[in-house]
Amino acid sequence: GAMGSMVLGKVKSLTISFDCLNDSNVPVYSSGDTVSGRVNLEVTGEIRVKSLKIHARGHAKVRWTESRNAGSNTAYTQNYTEEVEYFNHKDILIGHERDDDNSEEGFHTIHSGRHEYAFSFELPQTPLATSFEGRHGSVRYWVKAELHRPWLLPVKLKKEFTVFEHIDINTPSLLSPQAGTKEKT
C-alpha cells in the first residue's frame, strides 16, 4: 500500500510558551487570571497525529516523617504525605479524546514546518496557594502538552508557571503575634 512510499516524519521539537511574560521572563498569575499561551510543534517531513492535548494542574504536596520509640532500642518511622489539588484542566488542541483508537480515520496529517496551537484557561476565582518549594513540600502549577501518534509513544512536555496570591495584610489573623506553636494536620 501507500505505507511504503510514505517517508515517516519526525517531531523536531515540542515547546510551550506563555503569552504573559513579565520582566523576569517567568509567567506569573493570580487566581481568576486567564493563562494563555501556545504549544509549538516543529516537524520535518509529514507526521500523523491522533491528538495534541494540554493538561494544566495546580497542586500542593506535603510530607514529613515522625519517629517513635517503641522501647528496647527499636524505633519506628512513619512517613506522612498529603496532596491537595487546586485545579485540573484538560483541553484537546488537535484530534479527539480517545487515544486507544488506531483506526485510519482518526488521524490528522501535519506537514513539515512549524505549527502553533493556542491554548487558554482560567484559574479558579478562589484564592490559590502561592507557588512554593520547601523542605517539607511544594506548591506547583504547570501545563503539560502531550502529542499522541499512532503506534508510537507520546511526546510529552511539562512547563511550570508561577502563581502569586496577593494577600490583604490587614487580615486580623496576620496581625496577631505569632507564638511558637507547632502543629501538624
C-alpha positions in Angstrom: 0.0 0.0 0.0 0.9 3.7 0.3 2.6 3.0 3.6 6.0 2.0 2.0 6.2 5.1 -0.1 5.5 7.5 2.8 8.5 9.0 4.4 8.0 9.0 8.1 8.3 12.4 9.5 10.0 13.3 12.8 9.0 15.6 15.6 11.8 18.0 15.8 10.6 19.9 18.8 7.6 20.4 21.1 7.6 23.6 23.2 5.2 25.6 25.3 5.3 29.4 25.6 3.2 31.6 27.8 1.7 34.9 26.5 2.0 36.8 29.7 5.7 37.4 30.5 6.9 39.9 33.0 10.5 41.3 33.2 11.9 38.2 34.8 10.7 36.2 31.8 8.7 34.0 34.2 4.9 33.9 33.8 3.2 35.0 37.0 -0.5 34.7 37.6 -3.1 35.1 40.4 -6.4 33.5 41.0 -9.1 34.3 38.4 -6.4 35.1 35.8 -6.6 33.7 32.3 -3.5 31.7 31.5 -2.8 31.7 27.8 0.0 30.5 25.5 1.0 28.4 22.6 2.1 24.9 22.0 4.7 25.0 19.2 5.3 21.9 17.2 8.1 21.6 14.7 8.2 18.6 12.3 10.3 17.5 9.5 8.5 15.6 6.8 4.9 14.6 7.4 3.6 13.1 10.6 0.3 11.6 11.5 -1.3 12.6 14.8 -4.1 11.2 16.9 -4.2 14.1 19.3 -2.4 17.0 20.8 -3.7 17.8 24.3 -2.8 20.1 27.2 -3.3 19.3 30.8 -2.9 22.1 33.4 -2.7 21.4 37.1 -2.0 23.0 40.3 -1.4 21.0 43.5 0.3 21.0 46.8 2.3 18.2 48.3 3.5 18.0 51.9 5.5 15.2 53.5 7.0 14.8 56.9 8.4 12.0 59.0 7.9 11.1 62.6 10.0 8.7 64.6 8.8 7.0 67.7 10.5 4.9 70.4 9.0 1.5 70.7 11.1 0.6 73.7 14.1 -1.8 73.8 16.2 0.1 71.3 13.6 -0.2 68.5 12.3 3.0 66.9 9.9 3.0 64.0 9.5 5.8 61.5 6.2 6.8 60.0 6.0 8.8 56.7 3.1 11.1 56.2 2.1 12.7 52.8 -0.8 14.8 51.8 -1.8 16.2 48.5 -4.3 18.9 47.6 -5.4 19.8 44.1 -6.2 23.4 43.3 -7.4 22.9 39.8 -7.3 20.5 36.9 -7.9 21.5 33.3 -7.8 19.4 30.2 -8.1 20.5 26.6 -7.7 18.9 23.2 -6.0 21.1 20.6 -6.0 18.5 17.8 -7.9 15.4 17.4 -10.2 13.7 19.9 -10.4 12.2 23.3 -9.7 8.6 22.6 -6.0 7.7 22.1 -6.5 3.9 22.0 -8.1 4.2 18.6 -5.5 3.4 15.9 -8.1 3.4 13.0 -7.1 5.4 9.9 -9.9 8.0 10.1 -8.7 9.1 13.5 -5.5 10.6 12.2 -4.6 14.2 11.4 -1.8 14.8 9.0 0.7 17.5 9.9 3.0 18.8 7.2 6.6 19.7 7.5 7.4 23.0 9.3 6.4 24.9 12.4 2.9 24.9 13.8 1.3 26.9 16.6 -1.7 25.9 18.7 -3.1 28.4 21.1 -4.5 27.4 24.5 -6.1 29.3 27.3 -7.8 28.5 30.6 -9.0 30.4 33.6 -7.5 29.9 37.1 -10.2 29.4 39.8 -11.6 32.6 41.4 -10.9 31.2 44.9 -7.6 32.2 46.4 -4.8 29.8 45.3 -1.8 28.9 47.2 1.3 30.8 46.1 3.9 28.7 44.3 6.4 27.4 46.9 9.2 24.9 47.1 10.5 23.8 50.5 11.9 21.0 52.6 8.6 19.6 53.6 6.6 20.2 50.5 5.8 22.2 47.5 3.0 24.1 45.7 3.4 23.8 41.9 1.5 24.8 38.8 2.2 23.5 35.4 1.0 23.0 31.8 1.7 19.7 30.1 1.5 19.1 26.4 1.0 15.6 25.0 1.3 14.6 21.4 -0.2 11.2 20.6 0.7 9.5 17.4 -0.4 6.1 16.0 1.9 3.2 17.1 4.4 5.5 18.8 5.0 6.6 22.4 3.5 10.0 23.2 5.8 13.0 23.2 5.3 14.9 26.5 6.5 18.2 27.8 5.8 20.0 31.1 6.3 23.7 31.8 5.7 25.3 35.2 4.2 28.7 35.8 4.1 30.7 39.0 1.1 31.7 41.0 1.4 34.6 43.3 -1.6 35.3 45.6 -2.0 38.9 46.8 -2.7 38.9 50.5 -4.5 41.6 52.3 -2.1 42.4 55.1 -4.9 43.9 57.1 -6.3 40.5 57.8 -6.6 40.3 61.7 -5.1 36.8 61.8 -1.9 38.1 60.1 -1.6 41.0 62.6 -1.8 38.9 65.7 1.6 38.0 67.2 2.9 34.6 66.1 3.6 32.5 69.2 5.8 29.4 69.0 3.3 26.7 68.4 4.0 23.7 66.3 1.1 21.9 64.7 0.7 19.3 62.0 -2.5 18.4 60.3 
